[in-house]
Every structure is written in C-alpha cells, then in structure tokens.
Amino acid sequence: MSIANATAFTEKISLVFSKIEDPPVERTRVHLLTDILIIGILSVIAGGKGWEDIENYGLSKYDWLEQFLALPEGIPSADRL
C-alpha cells in the first residue's frame, strides 16, 4: 500500500471511527483510539489473531505506520490494547 493510499485509508477510517467514544479517562489516555483501530485492522488483514500479534505488527511496521498515523506515544503494547 502506497503512502498516498494509506493516508486516504486512514482519513476514511478516521471519519468512520470518529464517532466512537474512547472510554479511558483523558488524563490516562496515551494512544489514539484511531491509531489502535487502524493497526488492529491492518494486523488482522495480515493474519494477526490476538493482542500480541497487533503489537508485533505495529512494531514491525512502525517506520511505515508513522508516515500516516499520529502515534504520539509509539506503538501500544499488548497490555494497552
């Protein structure tokens, strides 16, 4: 997936997911819900089956993901997902 396609995908997904309320308390939230959902979707498409797979996918694709996701605190660990 090219950066342009990934950016367009991210923008569309962000619009769809923008209406979902992020349950953690604002002061304890370190990762954006949209980033988590997009990494999760991409991981599942790539064959991921659980939280550790999502984390591993994010870590292995970090350089690519940071080009179109905010990732203010990096890739969330499996215990944060």
C-alpha positions, 0 to 999 in steps of 0.5 A: 500500500502506497503512502498516498493510499494509506493516508486516504485509508486512514482519513476514511477510517478516521471519519468512520471511527470518529464517532466512537467514544474512547472510554479511558479517562483523558488524563490516562489516555496515551494512544489514539483510539484511531491509531489502535483501530487502524493497526488492529485492522491492518494486523488482522488483514495480515493474519494477526489473531490476538493482542500480541500479534497487533503489537508485533505488527505495529512494531514491525511496521512502525517506520511505515505506520508513522508516515500516516498515523499520529502515534504520539506515544509509539506503538501500544503494547499488548497490555494497552490494547 
